[in-house]
Amino acid sequence: MADIEIGNEALDLTVTTTGGSIWRFLSRSGGVEMPLFREPQQGPERAALKSGCFPLVPFGNRVRDNRFSFEGRELSLEPNMDWDKHYLHGDGWTGEWRLASHAKGEIVLCLGHRGTGTPYAYDAQQRFTLAGPTLTTTLSVTNRGEFALPFGLGWHPYFPLTKETTLKAAACSYWEEDSSWLPTVEHPVAGDFDFSQPRGLPRRWVNTVFEDWDGGAKIDWPENGISLAIDADPLFSRYLVFVSDPAFDAGYDYDFFCFEPMSHSADGHNMPSRGGLVRLAPGESLTGSVRYTCHRP
């Protein structure tokens, strides 16, 4: 485990090799520090689920029954969490990444995965770059297996949730989920799931993929006089909103939410169109970037 830091006049970033996670991301403009991703717990422990953001690679979310068919092969996955029956969010968030380079304003981490329990073998890289008030995160994956597979990318950032927090992120539809946290029925956005204009987050369980996102979003914290603009590459045409619940997460006090840029739908492996997953033959790569720009009045 190692923590790596970069910063400038506007932002501070701490990345940890454990899980390839962003441990801390702060605005520091005007001499006032404000967490842009949730503040992690204090102490030496590093765990992705306690971080500010972690990568989703070689895909995010779950696959129904941990099984899928692809180009004549029947493939299976093994659970990677003791509290979930699914292989969840890939391996990047559970792996130990290697520091490839650390320069002024930039950190590059690498991961090689050749594990058991999954048909995926791949190399992944994350690049974190600060330029003025903007953090650019770039994630890439290269298929190192012996046959083609569907790949996807994403991130799982946690944002502070205050009484006045609003989210704006236009989408066309969202997925209802079942008791296994997997999509069932697609609905047009409506009501408190319509983020085409700034809207507060529901104070109830939400774990929903939104489709046909244009890659633009904005989070406002009015009482703190700060906002964060999100600009994602076209690859990221979906996002997932997660708001936990005290019945699921003891001690949760509606103090954070997740807005997860994703290249694909949950359980895209079992959708007729693969839900945005990209076929990578051996040696082929997939890359995408998301930019986070902090604004103060």
N, C-alpha and C positions, 0 to 999 in steps of 0.2 A: 504494500500500500504506500502511495505517495500522493501528497497534495501539491499542486502546481498553481501558482498565482500569476496573473497579469493584471494590469490596470492602467488607467489614464486619468485625465482630469475629470471625466464624466462617469466612468464605470470601474468597478472592481469585479474580478471573476476568479473563483477558485474551483479548479477541476481536480477530481481524485481518480487515480488509476483503478480503484476498486469500482467495478461496474461501469467504468467510463463515464461517471456521473459529473454533472455540475453540482458542486457542493454548495456554493454560495455565489449569488449574482446580485450586486448592489448598485444603485445609483448614488453618486457622491457629489453631483453638481450643486453648486451653491453652498458647499460645505456641510450639507445635510445628507446623512446616509438613509437610504430607503431600500428595503429588500424588494427586488423585482420578481424573483422566485422566492418561494417560502423560505424562511430561515430554518436551517436544519437544527437538530438537537446538538447540544454542547457535548464535548468529550471526544475521546479518540476513536470511537466506533465509526466505521464507514459502511453504510448499507444503502443500496439504491432506493429502497422504500422510505428511507429517512432523508433523502437528498432533495435538491431543488429541481433536478431534471435528470432523466436517464434515457439512453438510446433504445430504440426498438429495431432489432436486426437479428436474423434475416427477415423478420416480419414482426408485426405487433398483434397483440390480443390473442385470441384462441382459435382452435380448429375443432369443429364438432366431433366428438368421440375420438379425438386425437388421430383421425384417419382422413386420408384423401387419395384420390386417384389422379395420376398425371402421366400422360403419354404412354399408357399401357402398363404402368406400374402401380401397384397398391402399396401405399406408404403409410407408416405409422410414426407416432411421436410418443415419448414417455413424459409424464408429468415432471416438472422441475421445481414445484413448490409443494410443501407438505400440507398446505391449507387449500389447494386448488387441484381438482382432478385433471386439469389440462396442462399441457405444455404451454407456458404463458410468456408472451413478449419476447420470445427468442432467447438468445444466450448472452447478448452484449451486456445486459444489466446484471448478470450473475458472474461474469468473467473478470479476470484481472488483465487490464490493458497495459500496454507498454508505451512509455514516453518516447516518441520518435523524434520530436524537436520542441524546443522551448526558446522562443525569441521574443523580443520586445513586441508586445501586442498580439502574440500568436502562440497557441499550443496545438500540437498534433499528437494524437494517441492512435495506437494500432492494436488490433486483436486478431489472432489466428485461431479459428475454431475447428477442431477435428474430433469432437467428442462423440460419445455414444448416446443412444436414446433418440437420435434424430437423423434423417437422411442428409442433413445439410452439413457440408464442409465449405468453409469460406474464410476469406480475409476481409476485415473491416477496418476502416479508418475514420476518425473524427478530427475535424479541424475547427478550432475556436479562434476567432479573430475579433479584436476590438479596434474600432476606428471611430473616434469621437463618441457620440452617444449610441452607437450601433454595435451590437454583438451579432456576428454571423456564425452560424453553426452549419457545418457541412459534413454529411455522412455518406460514406460510400461502402459498397460491398462487392466482392468479386467471388464468383462461384469457383471453388477449388475441388468440387466433387467430380465424379466420373460420368455424370449425366445431367441433363438440363432439369431445372426445378423452378417453380414460381417464387420470386423474391419480392419483398417489400421493405420500406423504410419508414421511420417515424421517430418522434421524440415524445417523452412523457413528462412535460414540465408541470410543476405545482406552483400556483400563484396565490398570493395573499388574498383572502376574502374578507372584506370589511363590510360594514352595514351599507355603504354607498357604492360598492364596487359594481361596475357595469361592464358588459361584454357586447361588442358588436362584431358579428361574423356571419355574413349572409350565406345561406345554403338553401337548397331546394327541398330536401326531404330528410327524414331521420328514421332510424330503425327502432322498433319496439324490441324488447329483449325478454328471454325466458328465464327460468330459475337457474339455468346454467350460465347466465350472462352472455348468451349468444343471440344474434339477431333472428327475428321471426317475420314481422310484417313491416313494410316500408310505408310511411305516411308523409304527406306534405307537411312542411313546418307550419306550426300554428301555436297560438297562445304563448305560454311562457317558454316554448321551444323555438320561437321565432326571434332570432338575433340579427335580423336585417337592420334593425335600429338598436341603439344602446339599450340594454335591458339588464336588470339585476338577475343574479343566479337564483334558481329555485332553492329553497331551504328544505330539501328532501332528497332522497336517493335519486341520482341521475347517473346513468352509465350508457351513453348513447352515441352512436356514430351518425354524423350528419354528412350527407352526400352533396356533390356538385358545389363544393366550396371554390370561391374564386382566388383563394390564397391570401386575402387581406383580412385583417382583424385588428381590433383595438380594445384594450382594457384600460378603464379609467378608475382611479382612486381619488374621487373629488375632494375628500376630506384631507388628503395628503398633497393635493395640488400636483399630481403627477399622472402620466399615462404612458402606455407602452403600445407602440404600433408593431404589428406582426406582418411580415411580408414573406410568403413562401413561394418557392418555385412551383411551376404548373404541375410537377410530379405529385405534389401534395394536394390532391383534389378532395380530400375528406378531412374531417377532424372529429375527435371524440371529446365530449364533455363529461367529466366525472365530478360529482358531488357526493361525498360519502354520507354516512348516517351513523349516529351514535350506537344504534343497535348492531351495526356491522363492525364499527371501529370504536371500541371503548375509549372514551375521552375526547372523541372528535367533537368540536364545538363550532362547526361551520366557519372555520378560520382559514381554510384553503379550498381551492378547486383546481381541477386539471383541464387544460385545453391542449389537446394532443394533435399536432399536425401529423397526418398519415397519408401514405400513398395508396392505401387500399382499404377495403372494408373488413370488418371483423368477419372471420370465417370465409374470406374470399376464396380460399382453397376449394370450397364446396359450392361456389356459385358458378352458374354457366359461363359467365364472362370472366371468371377469376377475380372479380371485384377490384380491378386495378393492379393486381399482382403482375409482375413482369417476368416473362420467361428469360432466364439466363442460362445459356449453354456454358460448358466448362470454359473458364477463362474470361467470360464476359462479365461486365461490371454495371452497376447502377449507382448514380450519385444524385444527391439533392441538397439544397441549402434552404435555411430559414433565417430571416433577419429580424432582430428585435431592436427597435429604436425607442429610446426613452425621451419623453418630452416633458418639460416644465414650462409653466406660463412665463 
